[in-house]
Amino acid sequence: MFKLQRIDESFLKSSIFAPSMTEKILILDFGSQYTQLIARAVREANVYCEIVPYHKDIEYNIQLKGVILSGSPFSVNDEKAPIIDVKSITDKLPVLGICYGAQLTAKVFGGIVDKSNKREYGRASFITTEKNELLDGISPSTQVWMSHSDTIKKLPEGFDILGNTESIPVAAFSSGNTLKNKIYGLQFHPEVYHSTEGKKILNNFLTKICGCSCDWTPAHFITDTIASLKEQLGDSKVVMGLSGGVDSTVAATLIHKAIGKNLYGIFVDNGLLRKNEFEEVLKIYQQLGLNVSGVDASEYFYKNLSGKILPEDKRKAIGSSFIDIFDEEAHKLKDISYLGQGTIYPDVIESVSVHGPSVTIKSHHNVGGLPEKMKLKLVEPLRTLFKDEVRKIGTELGIPSDILDRHPFPGPGLGIRILGEVTKEKVALLQAADDVYVKLLKKTGLYKKVWQAGAILLPVKSVGVMGDERTYEYTVALRAVTSVDGMTADWAHLPYEFLADVSNEIINNVKGINRVVYDISSKPPATIEWE
């Protein structure tokens, strides 16, 4: 893999990463698997938010409107449970505690939290017992999603119960009139899909309690970001490796709008792209007015992949080959000060440990090692955005749907969709089969209904019959999954008629493949890619 570079925490606070005049909600992360979903729900309400580890100091300013405390795998009664001074936060801002956050709040203010008689996990019916701003407009009985083994046995003095379920007496509460700023607690997870009115509850917290104006839009982000980029970069020159994907294209377009021809894009053909992708993407970059040079380095990659069988060996060969080519091309340029990258928010969140201050850039999304080697500063205009937000920004910028609506494609390309050794001949086979598959998905309207699809060339040959001839050729596996963010995925239930048509098209038109199979594995336990 690429060599990773450590970056200090002050780097994350650079003004280019957070809109300077935008209202903000802070989410303190205690390690919950749902924390990103809270952030996504807040962003969907057009309110800017950031996730930070619970132990980080809060920077209070006029833009910060409220704080949300996430769930956690810990019990508040664990010896090493993450604890914060909730009281000091409520002196300045409204607070919403979710699951662990609610239990922690109850305990800090003198309530009692203990093991529940019945662990509640999954759907439950929430009954509102007292109306207030948080539950305004919520049905008297509504479905919510529970995930906890502790429960609040007794609320702190002066706190009010807002609702319960059949199993627990305190499913929602407020601090009543006991504090300067109100604090609310929810034992359930309003951010998940199964809490049917959860988004409305979160919206009530944002608007009625925190007073957010909900005006953080793609156009707002673009204006702020371009202004910040102009201020940060000035007349500096930026080099950026482009992949043809959504993130790098949107990031490059924003930088280009700020500094024009001072952005130098490098698009490397590693010989592992999809059929005709190199030429098609370069054409789109030209239409967007980006200053991009294309480099055909396919033979160099094939040479370095020769004899490599294991997935990790292939990834290392592809990664190091890219660094060699990018470094060679970048050194042809003069007076470069910055390296542009398409880092997005999930990369940042996943690289920041809840249990410590270490920060690492994920290698498969970033050209790790290059900043250290080339002594360049980083500029990452998308590092505050989720993937769906990047697409919205791209739409606002006028980037073609051919780029924005593309399925995710692995950094190592077809190199990890060819099981076993990669050769030029195998790449040509897989490109042809994959092209048939993707074109039929688009023709039948199925492409937009699946999250990711692709063909995998197996190191398996089998006997077939074509006319009067016997064949002994390769097998291709087709993969299509439905997902929201790729963390989990289910296999797409494509129609049998469609699969039959794809199989016929591939076998009849791609000489060297005589058998097609369909992968019906979900993630977990399988992964989306085969290597």
Protein Blocks (a to p, Z undefined) as FASTA:
>chain_A
ZZdddddfklmmpmklpcfkbccdddddehiaklmmmmmmmmmnopacddddfkbccddd
fklnbdcddddfbdfkbmklccddfklmmmmmccddehjlmmmmmmmnopacdddfbdce
djdddddfbdcfklgoiafbdcdddddfbdcfbdcehiacfbdcfkbmblbdcehjmbfb
dcdddfbdfkbmklmklmmmmmmmmmmmnopahlacfklmmmmmmmmmmmmnmmaccddd
dehiaklmmmmmmmmmmnommpccddddehlacehklmmmmmmmmmnopacddddfklmm
mmmmgopabfklmmmmmmmmmmmmmmmmmmmpghiabdcdfbdfklmmmmpcfkbcbdcd
dfklpcghjlmmnopacddfklmbcfklmmmmmmmnopafklmmpccddfklmmlmcgcj
ddfklmmmmmmmmmmmmmmmmmnopmmmpfbdcddddfbdcdddehjbccdddddddddd
ddfkomaccdddddfklmmmmmmmmmmmmghiabdcddfbdcdfbdfblZZ
